[in-house]
Amino acid sequence: MATGERSKAYRRTRQNYDSALLVVASVVRSWDPCSLIGSGAPPDEFDAEIATVVAHIPCISDAASAAAALSSVFSASFESSLFSPARCAAPADGETGLPADSAIRKPCFQGSAREQG
């Protein structure tokens, strides 16, 4: 791949990441798990979780997998009993929630050596 092509591919990838980050940030901040932002926490309170959810986008194909991603990420950061996939279903809804956009998704390599190592 020529340098110019690599540069264009990087910009496309970076633009896709930035777009996904904005969408996921909007969804998570509107959802406001644990009502932290509504209680006065800064808007960047969930930035680490938002970035981790964005990393899950390649594996998100529908609302159920989006809810599973949210559940996994927020269960790791907060009390896991509060973030079942069922509780995470509303922000994962396809119309108002996390993107399942082919422009920002790639195939998920679940169980592959790549994922494990």
N, C-alpha and C positions, 0 to 999 in steps of 0.2 A: 504494500500500500504506500503510495507516495505521501510525502510530508503534507501537502495541501489537502489530500483526501483524509489523512489522519486528523488534521486540524478541524476539518468540517465535521467529521464523525464525532470528535470530542465536543465541539460546540453543540451539536444535536443532542448528544448524551447529556451534557451539562444543562441544556435548556429543558430537556425532559425531566431531569432530576429537580431543577428549580421549580418547574410547573407542578410536579407531584408534591414537592415540599409545601408549596402554597396551598394546594387543595387539601392535603392531609392536615396542615396546621389550621386551616379554617374549620374543618370538620371537628377536630379534637377540641379546639378552643370553644366552639359553639356547644359541643357536648359537655365540656367542663367536668370531667370525672371528679368526683369528690367535692365539687363546687368550690374548688380552690381559687379560681380566677374571680368568681362571683363574690368570694369572701375577701378579696383584696390582694391576692397573690399577683405577681407581675404576669403579663401576657406570655412571657417566655418560659413560664413554669414547666411546661410539658415539652420543651424543645428536644430534649434527649429522646423521649418516647416517640415524638413525631418523626425524628430522623430514623429511628429503628423501624417504625411502621413503614416508612418509605422504602427501606431496605427489603421489606416483605412483599412489596408490590409485584415483583415477578411471579410470586406464587398466588396472587389474588386473581381469581377468575370469576367470582360471584360473591353475593352478599354473605353467604355462609363462610367462605374462606376469608373474607375481609373481617368478619366478626371473630373468627379464630385468631387472626393476626393481632387484632386489637386486644383480645383476651390474653394472648401469650405475652405481649409487650407490657400491658398494664399490670398483669398478674406478677410479673417479674419485678416491677418497680413499686407496687403497692400491695395491699393485702389481697392475696389471690382469690379469696372467697367473694370479693366484691366485683370481680371481673370475669364472670362466666361468659362463654360465647353468647348465651341468651341475653345477658345484660348488655353486651356489646353489639347486639343486632341492630338497634336503631341507628347508631352512627355509621354502621356498615352498609346501610340500605343503598342500593344502587342509584337511586334517583337523587338522594341528598347527601350521600356519604362518600366513602373511599372510592377512588377511581379504579376501574378495571379496564383501563384504556390501553389498547394495543400499542400506542405510541410510547408508553412508558413501561410496558410489561415485556418481559422476555420469558422463555420457557422456564419452568421451575424444575430443578434437577434434584428432586427429593430422593434421598437415599443413595445418591451417587457418591463416588469417591471425592468429587469436587466439593460437595457439601460437607462431607465428614472431615476433610483434611485441610 
